[in-house]
Amino acid sequence: MALEDREVPQWKKDVVNKLVGNIASSKMVGLVNVEGVGAKQLQGIRESLRGSAKIQMARNTLMKRAIEDSSIDGIDKLENHVRGPVAFVFSEQDPFILSRFLSENKAQAPAKGGQVSPKDIIVPAMNTGVAPGPFISELAALEIPSRVKGGVIHVTEDTVAVEAGEVISNAMAQMLGRLGIEPMELQLKLIAAYTDGVVLTGDTLEVNLEEIFKQVMAGHQYAVNLSINAGYPTTDTVPMIIAKANMEAKSLALNVGFFEPELVNEFLAKATSEALAFASLVADKNPEAVPSEVLSQVKSAAAASAPSAPAEEPEEESEDEDEEDEEDEDVAGLGGLFG
């Protein structure tokens, strides 16, 4: 006997039609994992997404039906990711930007017994607002210092109740809940997204934008260096290529002695440097052969070029006066070169 076709409730048709409309009008259609996310936390995340994305929950069967009824090329692959507790997210944003936004905007949630604490859970010094009674004994059992003050229980000092990596006990979870402390963080993870005819998966969407930016900047610098060194002009590198050519032309003119009026300062600086270098060589042989004012310039230049060089011990004066007289005669005419 053939089974009679079951009538689909109107509310299901309405949900599917609404989902189909959102899919058709959105640049990006994604799926987020909502496992363990309570209504309060989900509402907070929705508020943070206001204006940039919209989350819509429905039964998985209705979500799959909406994807099937959509006449958008390539979106059918999104159906493979409708598994477990998921919800649609509709947005005009780039999925990479939305994935990062979700990862940076976590919702606070109360602790549950058996959970592992991702960080140190601190109970701050506070007025609990609880009247004296069994609760003060519960705090003491959990090693939370407290005392009665003004007719209510006060936590007397900041206390690390649970260290990172430790399992939260049922008693601790209940105590944190009574104190209004929500130490856990919930995050909606974008597990898949359809945009521009392609379905991207969660592992593809989790990228380090800062690292990519650094790589792009490095690539740009390499391209600029290649353009300059290869002499391949572009709009951006023409000024740098001209500056490099100008610098190399000046260096060539100085090295070959091709004088240009605009290089007079460079030629004078080079001549001065060479003269001081020559005077330094002469002074090594006989300091008295170099005028004192030139010798002071030599010493100043040497000190400026090697400021951290260890001080040398003064050379012992020669005991042979006759040899000094002979050296004086050999370089007697050099003094005229320096004034």
C-alpha positions in Angstrom: 0.0 0.0 0.0 1.4 3.3 -1.0 2.1 5.8 1.7 0.3 9.1 1.5 2.4 12.2 1.0 2.8 14.1 4.2 1.8 17.7 4.2 4.8 20.0 5.0 3.8 22.4 7.8 3.6 26.0 6.7 6.1 27.2 9.3 8.8 25.0 7.8 8.0 26.4 4.4 8.3 30.0 5.8 11.7 29.2 7.4 13.0 27.8 4.2 11.7 30.7 2.1 13.3 33.2 4.5 16.7 31.3 4.3 16.5 31.2 0.6 15.9 34.9 0.4 18.8 35.7 2.8 21.1 33.4 0.7 20.1 35.2 -2.5 20.7 38.7 -1.1 24.0 38.0 0.7 27.5 38.4 -0.8 28.8 35.8 1.7 26.9 32.8 3.1 28.7 31.0 5.9 28.2 28.4 8.5 29.2 28.8 12.2 29.6 26.2 14.9 27.3 27.1 17.8 28.1 24.0 19.9 28.0 25.0 23.6 26.9 28.5 23.0 24.0 29.5 25.2 21.2 31.9 24.2 22.7 34.7 26.3 26.2 34.4 24.7 24.7 34.1 21.2 22.7 37.3 21.8 25.9 39.1 22.8 27.7 37.9 19.7 24.7 38.9 17.5 24.9 42.4 19.1 28.7 42.6 18.2 27.9 41.6 14.6 25.1 44.1 14.2 25.5 45.9 10.9 28.1 43.6 9.6 26.6 40.1 9.7 23.4 38.3 10.6 23.1 34.9 12.3 20.1 32.7 11.6 19.5 29.3 13.2 17.3 26.6 11.9 17.0 22.8 11.8 19.7 21.2 9.7 17.2 19.6 7.4 15.6 23.0 6.7 19.1 24.6 6.2 19.9 21.9 3.6 16.6 22.3 1.9 17.2 26.1 1.6 20.6 25.5 0.0 19.1 23.0 -2.4 16.3 25.5 -3.3 18.8 28.3 -4.0 19.6 28.8 -7.6 23.2 30.0 -7.0 26.0 28.2 -8.8 28.4 26.4 -6.5 26.6 26.9 -3.2 25.4 23.3 -3.2 28.8 22.3 -1.9 28.0 24.2 1.3 25.5 21.5 2.2 28.3 19.1 2.9 29.2 21.2 6.0 25.7 21.3 7.5 26.5 18.8 10.3 26.0 19.1 14.0 25.1 22.3 15.8 25.5 25.0 13.1 23.8 28.2 12.1 23.8 30.4 9.0 25.7 33.7 8.9 24.9 36.2 6.2 27.2 39.1 5.5 28.5 41.5 2.9 32.0 41.2 4.3 34.9 39.2 3.1 34.9 35.8 4.8 38.5 36.2 5.9 37.7 39.5 7.7 34.5 38.0 9.3 36.5 34.9 10.5 39.0 37.1 12.1 36.3 39.3 13.7 34.7 36.2 15.2 38.0 34.9 16.6 38.7 38.3 18.2 35.2 38.7 19.7 34.6 36.0 22.2 31.6 35.8 24.6 32.0 35.2 28.3 30.3 32.1 29.7 29.9 30.4 33.1 32.1 27.5 34.0 30.9 24.0 34.1 32.2 21.1 36.2 34.7 19.0 34.4 35.9 21.8 32.1 39.6 22.6 31.8 40.4 26.1 32.6 42.1 27.9 29.7 43.6 30.5 32.0 44.0 31.4 35.7 40.5 32.0 37.2 40.8 34.8 39.7 38.2 35.5 42.3 38.6 39.2 43.1 38.2 40.8 46.6 34.5 41.7 46.6 31.2 42.0 48.4 29.4 38.8 47.6 26.0 40.2 48.7 25.3 36.9 50.3 24.2 36.8 54.0 26.2 34.8 56.5 25.4 31.1 56.2 26.7 27.9 54.6 28.2 29.8 51.7 31.1 31.1 53.9 32.0 27.4 54.6 31.9 26.6 50.9 34.3 29.5 50.2 36.6 28.2 53.0 36.5 24.7 51.5 37.6 26.1 48.2 40.4 28.1 49.9 38.8 31.5 49.1 39.5 33.8 52.1 36.3 35.5 53.3 34.7 37.2 56.3 31.4 38.7 57.4 31.3 42.5 57.2 28.3 44.7 57.4 25.9 41.7 57.5 27.2 40.1 54.2 30.1 37.9 53.2 33.1 39.6 51.7 36.0 37.9 49.8 38.9 39.6 51.5 41.6 39.4 48.8 42.2 38.5 45.1 42.6 34.7 44.9 43.6 32.3 42.1 40.7 29.9 42.4 41.7 27.6 39.5 45.1 27.6 37.7 45.3 27.4 33.9 45.1 23.8 32.8 43.3 22.5 35.9 39.9 20.8 35.8 37.1 22.9 37.3 35.2 21.0 40.0 31.4 21.1 40.3 31.7 22.9 43.6 34.0 25.5 42.1 31.7 26.0 39.1 28.7 26.5 41.4 30.6 29.0 43.5 31.8 31.0 40.5 28.3 31.1 39.2 26.9 32.4 42.5 29.6 35.2 42.4 28.7 36.1 38.8 32.1 35.2 37.5 32.1 33.8 33.9 35.6 32.7 33.2 35.1 30.7 30.0 35.2 32.2 26.5 33.0 31.0 23.7 33.7 31.8 20.1 31.7 31.2 16.9 33.9 29.6 14.4 33.3 30.0 10.7 33.6 26.5 9.5 32.7 27.1 5.8 31.7 30.1 3.6 30.4 30.6 0.1 31.5 33.7 -1.8 32.2 34.5 -5.4 31.2 31.0 -6.6 33.6 29.2 -4.2 33.1 27.4 -0.9 36.0 28.0 1.5 36.6 25.8 4.5 37.5 26.9 8.1 41.2 25.9 7.8 41.5 28.1 4.7 39.9 31.0 6.5 42.1 31.0 9.5 45.0 33.1 8.2 47.5 35.5 9.9 46.8 38.8 8.2 49.7 40.5 9.9 52.1 37.9 8.5 50.6 38.1 5.0 50.9 41.9 5.1 54.6 41.5 6.1 55.1 39.2 3.1 53.4 41.5 0.7 55.5 44.4 2.0 58.7 42.3 1.6 57.7 41.3 -1.9 57.1 45.0 -2.8 60.5 45.9 -1.5 62.1 43.1 -3.5 60.3 44.3 -6.7 61.5 47.9 -6.1 65.1 46.7 -5.6 64.9 44.6 -8.7 63.5 47.5 -10.8 66.3 49.8 -9.5 69.2 47.4 -9.9 68.1 46.2 -13.3 67.4 49.7 -14.6 63.8 48.8 -15.4 61.9 52.1 -14.9 58.4 52.2 -13.5 56.2 55.1 -12.3 57.2 54.4 -8.7 60.9 53.7 -9.2 62.0 56.4 -11.8 62.9 58.9 -9.1 65.0 56.3 -7.3 66.7 55.1 -10.5 67.6 58.7 -11.3 68.9 59.3 -7.8 71.0 56.1 -8.0 72.4 57.1 -11.4 73.3 60.6 -10.1 75.1 59.1 -7.1 77.1 56.7 -9.2 78.0 59.5 -11.7 79.3 61.7 -8.8 81.3 58.7 -7.5 82.8 58.1 -10.9 83.7 61.7 -11.4 85.5 61.8 -8.0 87.4 58.5 -8.7 88.6 59.5 -12.2 89.2 63.2 -11.3 86.7 64.6 -13.7 86.0 68.0 -12.2 82.6 69.5 -12.2 81.8 72.8 -10.5 78.9 71.3 -8.5 81.3 68.7 -7.0 83.8 71.3 -5.7 82.9 70.4 -2.1 83.3 66.7 -2.7 86.7 67.2 -4.4 87.9 69.4 -1.5 86.7 66.9 1.0 88.5 64.1 -0.8 91.7 66.1 -1.1 91.6 66.9 2.6 91.1 63.3 3.5 94.0 62.2 1.3 96.2 64.9 2.6 95.5 63.9 6.2 96.1 60.3 5.4 99.5 61.2 3.9 100.3 63.4 6.9 99.4 60.5 9.2 101.9 58.3 7.4 104.6 60.9 7.7 103.8 61.5 11.4 104.3 57.8 12.0 107.9 58.2 10.8 108.6 61.5 12.4 105.9 63.6 14.2 108.1 66.7 14.2 108.0 66.7 10.3 104.3 67.6 10.4 103.1 71.0 11.6 101.3 70.9 14.9 98.0 72.2 13.5 98.0 69.5 10.9 99.0 66.9 13.4 96.1 67.8 15.6 93.8 67.4 12.6 95.2 64.0 11.9 94.7 62.9 15.5 91.1 64.3 15.5 90.3 62.4 12.3 91.8 59.2 13.7 89.8 59.6 16.9 86.6 60.2 15.0 87.1 57.2 12.7 87.9 54.8 15.6 86.3 56.2 18.8 86.2 52.8 20.6 89.7 51.8 19.7 91.8 51.0 22.8 94.4 53.6 23.8 97.8 52.7 22.6 100.7 52.9 24.9 103.1 55.7 24.1 106.1 54.7 22.1 109.4 54.9 23.9 111.6 57.7 22.6 114.6 56.6 20.7 117.8 56.8 22.7 119.8 57.2 19.5 119.7 61.0 18.9 121.9 60.6 15.8 119.2 58.5 14.0 116.5 61.1 14.8 118.7 63.8 13.2 119.1 61.7 10.1 115.4 61.2 9.8 114.8 64.9 10.2 117.1 65.6 7.3 115.3 63.0 5.1 111.8 64.6 5.5 113.0 68.2 6.0 111.2 69.4 2.9 107.8 67.9 3.8 106.9 70.6 6.2 106.5 73.0 3.3 103.6 70.9 2.0 101.5 71.8 5.1 102.1 75.5 5.4 
